[in-house]
Each structure stands twice: as C-alpha cells, then as structure tokens.
Amino acid sequence: MNVKGLESVALSIRSLSMDAIQKANSGHPGLPLGAAELAAVLYGEIMKHNPKNSKWADRDRFILSAGHGSMLQYSILHLAGYGVTMDDIKTFRQIGSHCAGHPEYGMADGVETTTGPLGQGVAMAVGFAIAETMLAARFNTAAHKIVDHYTYSLVGEGCLQEGVASEAASLAGHLQLGKLIVFYDENKISIDGSTDIAFTEDVAKRFEAYGWQILRGNMYDMKGIASLVEKAKKDKRPSLIMLKSVIGYGAPTVAGTAKAHGAPLGPDGVKAAKENLHIPADAEFYVAPEATAYFAEKAKDFEKANADWDKLFSEWSKANPAKRAEWDAYQAGKAVAEVDLPVYKIGDSLATRNAHGAALNVMAKRYTNLVGGSADLQGPNVTALKGETDYTPENRAGRYIRFGIREFAMAAICNGITQHGGLRAFCATFMVFSDYLRPALRLSALMGQPVVYVLTHDSIYVGEDGPTHQPIETLAALRAIPNTQILRPGDAEEASIAWEIAMETKNKPTCMALTRQGLAVYEKEDPDWKNTVRCGAYIVKKGSETPDVTVLASGSEVNLALEAAKLVKGKTVRVVSVLDREAFIAQPKEIKDAIISPKARVVTAEAGSSMGWDYFTTSHDDVFSIDRFGESGPAAKVAAHLGFTAENLAKIIEK
C-alpha cells in the first residue's frame, strides 16, 4: 500500500472540499474533512472499480448514505479519474453543475444512487447487496464467477438515528448479506451539537442484535481500515465497521464541533485549515501532485481488473449461450417469454387486487428478472409468485422477498435492487400505508426508477377496518409526486393492462391502486381500448356522439358510474374510465375532446379526495368525492352512510 500517495489523496479531498464549499457559500465540510482517509483507501486500494468504465457490471458499489457530505464523493471521483471535472467541482451546488448539493443519480459520473435523506442510502445499499446475490445465483457457474462484488456504504450519526436504517439493517442481518460492508463515521456530532443530547444507545450492541459483525477502527489508519475490510469479507454476516473520527478534521476553527457540520469554514477558517494541513495558502482547489501520480499509476490496475473480467465474461458467454441471452434481456429489461394475460368475461366479478395477482404471475413469466414481495401482506396484497421460492440466505435464487413489516425499508431496498442493474423490483402494502414508504417512493420518482408499488385496499370499501385503513387523501398525495405513474384500474381487464403498462415504463415508478371488493368486468365500447387507455382514459359507454354529460370515473367508481347512468332520465351519459388521471390531463386537447366530448358537462367520481378533479369540471358541485375520513362498518353500509351511492351520483348527473 502506497501510504504516502494515499495521504496526498486525502489531503487533496480536504482541499477540494473546503474550497468548493467556500466558493458555493453552502455545504457540509465536516464529513469530507473528517473522512477523507476512508475515501482515499476505499477508492485507491479496496474497491474493485474502473473510473474509465463506471458502468462495469461487476464493479463494487459505494453508497454515500450521509449524502450531505457530497464533496467527499465528488472529490474522490475527480481524483480517481471519473468524469467529474474540476469545473464541476468549482461550480458545486450551482444550477447545471454535475455536483449537486447532495449526490444525485445520473448527474455525476460514479454516483450510484441519490442520497441525502438520511438512512435511505444504507437501506438502498441493502438492495444493491441483495441484487448481487440474486444475479450471482442465476448466472454464476462452477467454471465462471461473473457476478462477484461488494457493496460499501458510509453512514453518519444521523443515518443510524433514522428508522429506515434500522428497518433495513434488521432485514440485512436476517438475510446474512455478507457482501454488505458499512462504515460508520463515529464522530459523535450532529447539527444541534453532541449526539449525547439525544442518542446514547450502544450502536454496536444494536447491530449485533440484528445479526451483524461489528469491527472497530480509526478513521485515520488506512492500513487498519484495509485490514478490517479483509476481515469483514471472511464473515457471512453483514459488517459494520465503526471508525472513530473527528468531524472537520484538520480545520482548527471548527474541528470536533457542530460548527463543522453544515456551513462553510469562512475565509479565516479556510486559511487556518490550509496552514494546519500544509496546503499552499494561495492555491485554490489544490490537488497534490502525488495524488495525481498515485491514481495515474492505479489506473493500470483498474483497467486490468476490468479487462480480466471482460475476458472471463467472454469465456462464460461462449460456454453458456442461453444464460448470455438471458443476461442481455435482464440488462435491457426485455421479456424472455410470451405468456398471455388472463381472459375475463363480461360480468365476471373479482377484486382488482386478485386480477393484479394473476397478471403479476404472467409478468413474472415474461420477465424472469422481476423480483419483490410485500410488507407481511402476501395474501391480502395477492403477491405470491406461483412456482417460485422465497429469497433466503440458503436460497439466493428465490424471487419472492419477505420484507416483514418494514414498508419504508422495503421501498428503499427496491430502489437499490432496481438501480443495481439487471433486476426489476416490485413491492406491496395497503394503500393507506404508502405514507410509511412515501420518502422512498419520492426518491424512485426523482431518480426515474421503475419500481412497481402494489397498493391494495384503496378506498372506504375496506369497510370494517375503519378510517385508519380507509384511504381518503392518499391518491391525491401520490398524484402530487412528480414523475410518478398512478394507475387505478376499474375492472380485472384494466388491472391486467395496468401491469403491462407498468412493465413497459422505464423512467418512473408506478403505483397501482387496487380494490379489496369485487368489481364487475364491464363491456367496453371503445374497440381499441387497450391502446387508448395508454392515454390515461378511454370511453367505456359512449352514450352518444355528443353526450349531455360525461362522467369521468376511476377504479371502483367506473362500475358505480355505469350503474348511475342507468338511473338517469332525459340525458345522454358517457362514462369514461380514467386509469391514469395525470397522464390524461397531459394529453393534447384533441385527445381529451375526443374522449370527453367538448360540449358535454363533466362530472367526476372517485371514492377519495376531490383534490385535482376540478380540472375537468366547471363547478365543484360536479365532483363526486369524499373529503372526510370514513367509518367502521361493512363496506356497502359505510358507502351509504357517507352518501357515496349510484343514486346520489345520478342526482348530480341529472342537475
């Protein structure tokens, strides 16, 4: 190990970080200054990676869960030779810069995932580690081990206080993810001061109880860190390497204090730090020549490791042409088989959650890289994969993940699985509990990750479980998240198509809102409805070429609207199923007019919040909705009690 070279790398990380943050007049210098040695030895000696090929399939992954310390990552990526330029670093936190305030997936070369909301990064790292084991089980052979890499993550005090980290760590220990190695920046400081003001638990004992290996070391002992990693690799358990550190190390005006956490050092602080660290006082964005030379020499090793794998992969491909074809399909997200969706007859009655379950199993046959599970609700969510086994420490080839009652971690883990590459993830819970996973869903949308969220029990028709389990505002809240596809099918046929749409979608998450109660399969007067519905809505009952009233309904309310239309006298009524409201709103006027009819009065119907439906109507009185919490009781009686009936909808139509 070239310790002198690595010390120069660490020095350069500190120099770049303090200057970038000072120039931006914004940022978090404490972690980059305090953990520079870890980044240096990790990217210089420990990780298997190639900066010239940042998408190498068998690279080790690094997740900076403590994403506020983003300049640590940007600095080491620049020094190691990734596509992060000095101009990027000099424009840190500015519009258009690849170096955003927190690491963002797709912006800076070498950043594996978006982090910053504390705890989610390490939870996603669990997903990356799961994906590695799944792909290894599917594609490795006795002669060729083409999937064999580690997932590393750096967490801070805040990450370990967030509940999502606890959820994910608990599951990681249960699953014995031995190729997950997490470094704990143990500096005992958070924004408000010493962590002792609120956080005095024994972290080591907590993680031991989760089933992790605990190792301890010093952040500034690079040989020691490398030795601890080698020890971690020999254990079947995930490892937490606790590294004692000093926040703001090297900056005498703030070192060891909360002042180092979230503000620039200031001109005087930068000057004092440079004097203390022996960085030339007049050199902004200083990079030590020895650091440049170090990575210039290491580049040969990085490229050789990649070339050796390329050769191994080529040999494996020749020996296993069928596996290679499947590998390519996995990486491209393509179907590997043609399997027909279930066929339903008009009048068949079943819950859309049951229809989704049948369609899910078709998709699992078409796309054998589709994996996932539910938060302890396999039966109610109808997510069982028939003929498939559970993913366990003994069975890495299993496709069904038992997430336990950990909604937030489940969603974050699915982000990690999907971002790893090669796999597509779905997860499931009751719709009302999407509030528990919403921050991870938001990151799915921000990162453009096509995770499928199965959300059953979607309205007051949950019934006896009462208002705690009856979503009212939930659809509106989900629709408020940008770049998120919300599908609420009205019958079994639409539920099947919803799964096709979800699997065709590559750049955003999909949420499926599904019923507990049975819904009749209805006749669809649009003969091309399976294509039209991809606009977000289609005509179920035409009424006439120029109907008096068009009812826009979603989910279970399509059946309600059809029933109400039969009760209306003296007016022609068109019924439109709105599978994806936001997609329909985004359509050109010509498409919306063709479906709604421009001269028709519009009435909307959905068993939830009225929010957003006024877009289509001229009067709020034409929005048939529920803007209060529900009641406990049988579903039909709850609906009647709240006045949510076909008769009352008919009265609105007849106005």
Secondary structure, 3 states (H helix, E strand, C coil): CCHHHHHHHHHHHHHHHHHHHHHHCCCCCHHHHHCHHHHHHHHHHHCCCCCCCCCCCCCCEEEECCHHHHHHHHHHHHHHCCCCCHHHHHCCCCCCCCCCCCCCCCCCCCCCCCCCCCCHHHHHHHHHHHHHHHHHHHHCCCCCCCCCCCEEEEECHHHHHCHHHHHHHHHHHHHCCCCEEEEEEECCEECCEEHHHCCCCCHHHHHHHHCCEEEEEECCCHHHHHHHHHHHHCCCCCEEEEEECCCCCCCCCCCCCHHHCCCCCHHHHHHHHHHHHCCCCCCCCCCCHHHHHHHHHHHHHHHHHHHHHHHHHHHHHHHCHHHHHHHHHHHHCCCCCCCCCCCCCCCCEEEHHHHHHHHHHHHHHHCCCEEEEECCCHHHHCCCCCCCCECCCCCCCCCECCCCCCHHHHHHHHHHHHHHCCCEEEEEEEHHHHHHHHHHHHHHHHHCCCCEEEEECCCHHHHHHCCCCCCCCHHHHHHCCCCCEEECCCCHHHHHHHHHHHHHCCCCCEEEEECCCEEECCCCCCCCHHHHHHHCEEEEECCCCCCCEEEEECCCHHHHHHHHHHHCCCCCEEEEEECCHHHHHCCCHHHHHHHHCCCCEEEEECCCCCCCHHHCCCCHHHEECCCCCCCCCCHHHHHHHCCCCHHHHHHHHHC
